[in-house]
Amino acid sequence: MTIPTDMTAIAIAPPGGPEALQPTQWPTPTCNPGDVLIRIAAAGVNGPDLAQRRGHYDPPPGASPLPGLEVSGEIAAIGTSVSGWAVGDRVMALVNGGGYADYVAVPAGQVLPIPAGWSFAEAAALPETWFTVTQTLVMRAGLTAGMTVLVHGAAGGIGGAAIQIATILGASVIAVVSSPAKADYARSLGAIATIDYTSQDIVARVMELTDNKGVDRVLDIIGGSMAEKNVAASARGGHIVQVSTLDGGSANIALRTIMAKQLTLSGSTLRPQTPATKAAIANRIRTALLPALAAPGFTKPRITTFPIAEAQDAHRLMETRAHIGKIVLITRFGSGQ
Ligand SMILES: NC(=O)c1ccc[n+]([C@@H]2O[C@H](COP(=O)([O-])OP(=O)(O)OC[C@H]3O[C@@H](n4cnc5c(N)ncnc54)[C@H](OP(=O)(O)O)[C@@H]3O)[C@@H](O)[C@H]2O)c1
């Protein structure tokens, strides 16, 4: 296959509202010795893309300034020091930026095979959120079978991944949502119970559902006043994982309760992690989670697709908070053109 020197990409010019996303001609990335070059079929849209577009989340040094943190597609070229992959392999990858484009170069350790039975569009919806949840809730917070997990934003990308990963690992999820439709979706992914925060008291309901014990783990993207509720809803020895602060970056929490309950509060952002850390997360996903994704009957996350030329509309939909599941952009290659 001939790889063009230039490609079409969606650039942020300059940061602002969805209209900042503009199609542009861009140099095709170089495939360095440790990279694979992926011809992109689909790219997932994530919360951090919106923050980057608004000018609130700069790419780390050396990363592509183009948005897009996860893709699926076919391997178009392989770096000289890479083994285990072949040109034409169908893959999905966590990328360090540059996913809204025709091609992206990515360290080989961040690439995974597409599970059997998954389309490009479905696979592009996985990496960013599954890497984030695997690193934080599983590898850092030690989620194991038998635990109970409270998952906020449960019908979104991160929340949906948390439900599915916890369920695969044998934990039980209580999902926090804002509508009956989102509750139905969370249950379809495996949640054993839901709490509608618009009409129910989260802490009281958690205590009812856990015989007053509280939850062993919390996956929170809300922050602000939710932090206090997370502490109150946690069981002794619990661990609260903070991966975003959509409702506020400051909180008033009861430090004595953290001491009395022996709680841990940890936080993380995925993008600045080293390639070695991202490769370790990929290995964990490959061994602990991919077999379940390929099993017959596995419920895939719901996706809403847009042609990549309509990236602005994709961002507008995400900003409404009405969407359920993931939003995915389809390139010309992904649409078969
Ligand atoms: N730390 C990391 O490494 C990392 C990695 C990826 C993503 N993130 C962050 O995680 C957050 C969620 O990302 P995502 O891709 O899961 O987004 P998403 O698909 O839009 O899901 C967010 C969910 O949270 C709920 N929500 C509750 N309060 C909200 C608020 N104030 N603003 C927006 N949504 C709210 C929304 O439903 P309702 O409004 O119906 O409740 C929605 O279901 C983003 O802030 C993103 O930047 C962090």
The ligand as a Gaussian input file, in Angstrom:
#p B3LYP/6-31G(d) Opt

LIG

0 1
 N       -8.382000      10.776000      34.152000
 C       -8.331000      10.271000      32.942000
 O       -7.325000       9.714000      32.516000
 C       -9.527000      10.402000      32.037000
 C       -9.624000       9.620000      30.878000
 C      -10.759000       9.735000      30.076000
 C      -11.774000      10.622000      30.446000
 N      -11.609000      11.389000      31.554000
 C      -12.643000      12.346000      31.933000
 O      -13.773000      11.644000      32.385000
 C      -14.931000      12.453000      32.169000
 C      -16.008000      11.618000      31.522000
 O      -15.597000      11.290000      30.214000
 P      -16.547000      10.422000      29.321000
 O      -15.813000      10.227000      28.054000
 O      -17.049000       9.261000      30.094000
 O      -17.771000      11.463000      29.102000
 P      -19.284000      11.145000      28.730000
 O      -19.371000       9.958000      27.838000
 O      -19.863000      12.435000      28.279000
 O      -19.955000      10.714000      30.103000
 C      -20.096000      11.594000      31.186000
 C      -21.288000      11.127000      32.006000
 O      -21.291000      11.833000      33.231000
 C      -22.609000      12.298000      33.507000
 N      -22.466000      13.596000      34.182000
 C      -22.809000      13.852000      35.441000
 N      -22.490000      15.115000      35.776000
 C      -21.943000      15.670000      34.675000
 C      -21.430000      16.964000      34.392000
 N      -21.414000      17.944000      35.305000
 N      -20.949000      17.200000      33.158000
 C      -20.949000      16.236000      32.218000
 N      -21.426000      14.986000      32.437000
 C      -21.925000      14.720000      33.667000
 C      -23.333000      12.387000      32.168000
 O      -24.669000      11.951000      32.268000
 P      -25.780000      12.799000      33.057000
 O      -25.521000      14.254000      32.727000
 O      -27.032000      12.282000      32.490000
 O      -25.584000      12.463000      34.495000
 C      -22.590000      11.366000      31.302000
 O      -23.277000      10.125000      31.248000
 C      -14.486000      13.646000      31.324000
 O      -14.328000      14.781000      32.135000
 C      -13.161000      13.205000      30.788000
 O      -12.310000      14.297000      30.521000
 C      -10.530000      11.280000      32.361000

